[in-house]
Amino acid sequence: MERYEIRLSGLSTGKHTFQFELDKKFFEFFEQNGFGENLIQDGSLAAEVLLDKRESMLELNFTIEGSVSVPCDLCMNPMDVPMAIEQRVVGKFTDEPSWHEDELIHISLRHINTT
């Protein structure tokens, strides 16, 4: 999942934009690595991350659009569902292990994984 990581070391303070494509391999990763059963069977999503890096924290604004394929609740046949997501997350730099609280995450000084 390295292609979804944003390297923070060497990244200057200020605003930066990153683009990611989320496809079937992205969703298969979670099911294959012990994250439980993944209801998303396939997908084609474009994700844009606007990162505002500051001295002691950063702000991440995610915009994700596209569609995913999930089983129908009635017949279990695959069906495409359009998605449009906007999410804001604030990160605080720390050397302690990562932990989360609502919209605040504590992150390593080296890199963040957007998955």
N, C-alpha and C positions, 0 to 999 in steps of 0.2 A: 504494500500500500504506500510505498515511498512516493508514488506520483501524486499523492494527495497531501503530502507534507509541505509545509511552508518553513523554509530555513530562516530563522530569526537572526542568527549570527551574521554580522556583516550587513544586515538590512538597516538602512538609515531611518531615522525618525521621520515621521510624515505619513502620507497616504500612499498606499500601493494597491493595485488591483491584480487579482489572480483568477484564471479561468480553469474550470475542470469539467470534464465530460464524465457522467455517471452512466454506466451501461451494465449489461448482464454480469460481467466479471466483478464489478463493484459490489453488487448485491449477493453474488455467490460467496464472496469472501466472508461475509458475516455468518452465513450458515455453516461454512466449512471450518470455521475457527471458533466454534463453541459459543456463539452468541444466541443460540436458540434457533427455532424454526423461523425462516424468513418467508413471509407471505408474498413478497414481491418476487415474481418469477423472472421478470425481465424489465428493462427500462431504458429510456433514452432521455436523460436530463442534462441540461446545461446549468452549471453552477458558477456564479460569480461571487468572489469574496473581496470585499473592500476592507482592507486592513489599515487602521490608523495607529501607527506605532508611536508611543510616547516614552518618556524616560522610565517610568515605573509600571506602566500598564499598556494595554492595547485594546482597541475596540475592533470587533469583527462584525461586519454586516454581510449576511449571506442572502443571496437571491437565487432561487432554484426554480427552474421552469422546464416542463416537458411532460412526459407521461410514463406511467409504470403499468406493468401487466400483473394482475392479481387474480386469484380464483374467484369466480362468482359465488356469492353466498348460497344461491339456490341450486345451481346446476354444476358448480365447480369447474366450468369451462373458463379458460383465460379471458379476461376482459381488460381493455385499456382504460386507465383512469387518468385524466389530466391533473397535473400538479402545478401549483404556483405558491411558493413558500418564501417568506421574508422573515429572517431571524437575526436578532442582535445579541451578541455575546461580548462581555467585557472580561478581559484576562489581566490578572495581576502577576507580575514576575516574581518568582521565588525559587529557592534551591531545594525546598521541601518537596516531598512526593506530591503528584497531582491529586487534587480533589476539587469537587464542584459544589456550588451552592446557588441554586436558581440560575440567574444570568451571569454569575461570577465564577470564573474558573481560575485555578492557580496553575501556572504553567512553567515549564522548564525555560531557562534562559537560552537554550540552544535551538529548539524547534518546536512547532506545534503540528499535530496531526489533525487534519480537518475531518477525518472520518468520525 
